[in-house]
Every structure is written in structure tokens, then in C-alpha cells.
């Protein structure tokens, strides 16, 4: 299944790996976004418009605007659609799905069916709680997995005493998406030795459990009641906290090591507290003096005074702040996007009736990803590669035309 030259990466650590992605949003989509940015050819397999239940269609900018992805719509409930999908599987390396447990078996595309046509295929099933267990059929979203995995209860409570709402979809992105991507990469490496595929059972809740495992393991080993304010990294001490500057903006302090804490105290004019970093009896006094010091100058001044001097101080940036942050910009983390190559001269934010023609997005920022030079071209998510994909899978043109005419593929 050769990638389309206009959409797929020809370079990257996963170049040559073909992934069929049955998801539309959520952790599985985060997973395949990572795989695509590492060079894999990712084919989004969606529902045929107007046939059966329709999945959530994310906004044009979500999941990096479908950067580098190919698309096909197949009615998997139709026997001919199922067969067409299995023909795509024959030359694929990975299939990613996020249906509830048992759904793909009922559709006739479960692991045994996939393995029958491709013994080396890797099936990655991402669900909230895994394929087994008393919660395996529960519906849920990011907040639910953060809740059962201990993350919410371990975070500083809000004003009414309730657990906070996380500012990012940590369960989806890390507990699910990164979890799945790492498992797939490990399975690809393992397949080199054995030639065998695998069925990866990704539980997002277990991914969150791993994210909170430092606290969980401490409780299991010592019986400690781990929670907000328990340790140095959960707010027990003044050296690890946030403080408001004179302009109302905030700074984050993470001066865990004694030498960094001493540097901080001296630069804040709080030398009297250098020897009391972990003295529980005086933490509120230290915090009061730190608050008073930080409140005397604006955020930018304190960043200039502290950040580059081994104090572990950084500004608390809003999303609007960080997209123009000099560190991210210097490393090409934010990229320009054009809807197609012909629009490369369009002004940033320019649009017409079909939507924005040029905008910015977070680029391929993880280590080992190939960072683009110049604007990134993306296509309208409604664009279909069905003909080329099915032809590359060995399906004759007349059969492709028939499947299209019946509405089985689009």
C-alpha cells in the first residue's frame, strides 16, 4: 500500500510502516498522530456518510489538522465492506481501533480475522478500562480515567474542596495515546525477531495508574496517605509552588535541590530561610515572605532576574503566551499550515467559504520526529484516497467502481 506523495511522510523512523486507523477522536487518534509524525503511513478508515451511525468529526485544526494522513470510508457492517477492509489489512502492519470490547469481533474484523489474512498484523485496541474486568463496558472520557487512576485526588483541590478539572487531556494523550504508540512500537520491534503479530489491549485507566505510580507505590510500600501536600512535589513545601507577580501573572517555582533553593532565597532577599527548606514548622512563614517578594515586581522582571540563574523558576504561560514563546519558536515547535500547496502565499488566518486556508499548529515536536522546513501542507479532511488505496491493495478498478456505486466505500 504505497503512500500518496502529497500526504504521507517519506522519511522518519517509522517510514514504511502502514497503519489502518479505525478511530476518529480520542486516545487512538492521539496514538496514530504520533505514529504519523514518526513517519508511518496512517490511513484513517471512517464511516461512509449517510450509512449507519456517524462518528464525531473533529474540527479542522484538531489532531494537527490531519497532517500527513490518508483517508477512506468503508461500511464495515456490509460484507463487501468488511472484505475490502480485510484486503487492506493484508499489506498493513498495524490496525488501531477504539470500539467497545467485542464490537470488532461482531463486525468480522477481530484479531483472529485479521491474523487469518496477515499473520504479522498488530492490532491495538484502546478502551477506557481494557478488554476485560468489571468496568470493561463502562463509557467514559478523560476526566473519568483521571478520576479512577488517582490523578484527580492527588491534585490540589479547588475552592469548594472538590478535585480539580485537568487543564489538558492527560489520560487521552499520555495514558492512552502515548501508551498505545509505545506498545505498537515495541510490538513492531518484537515482530522482527518472531514474525508474529500481537493484540495489544490498551487500558487508558491503567495508563493513568502508571502516571500516578510514584504515589501509588509509596502508599503500597509504606501505608502513607498520599495526596495533596503530602510530599515535596505535591505542595508540602514553599520551594515547590506558584506565586503571583505584581502584574497579576504567575510564576512556577520548583527549587527542589538545596543549591537551587538557596539561590532562590538569596535572589528574593529571603536569605533567612536558606537553612529551613524542609522545616514543616515554618513553611507558611516562608510562603508569606515569598509571596511578598514576588508581588513586588512583574512576571517578566522576575523571569529575567531568576530563570537563568539556577533557581528553577519559570513563567506560568497561557496558551496565547506560549505560541509566541521564544524557546518554542527557536526550535520550530510551532509551524505554519496551508490547506494545500497552492495556498502557500495565503495570509495567516486567511479563509474563504471552505474554511481557513492558512493557520498555525504544534508541529512534530517529539524527539526523533522530522521537523518540517517551511509551511506544512494539509488537505481538506473530506478528501478521499479510496481509489488509490483499494487499487494498491489489488482490487480491480471495476470492483472499486462497483463498491463506490453501492455506497460501500467512499
DAVENPE-V635425 format. One line per field, one symbol per residue. phi: phi as a letter, one per 20 degrees, with the letter a starting at -180 (. if undefined). A space follows every 10 residues. Layout:
BEGIN
phi: ???
END
This chain:
BEGIN
phi: .ffffecdfe cofdgnedcd deedbngfff fffffffeof eddeddefgn dmfdffdffg eflmmlgmed bbdcefeegf fgfffffffg dedbcdbcff gnfffffncf gfffffebge fdddddcfcn ebofdfefea cgffffffen fffeegffge neffefebef fffefdffgf ffffffffff fgedmeeade eeefffffgf fdffffffff ednfeeagmf cfecnfcffc adceefenec cddceffgff ffgfgffemd gfdgecgdef fcffffgfff gffffebegf fffffdgecl dldbfeefgf fffdffffff dmfddeccfa ffefeffgnf bbfeogebbd bfefdfgnee efdnfeecdg gffddggfff ffenefgfff fffffemfcb
END
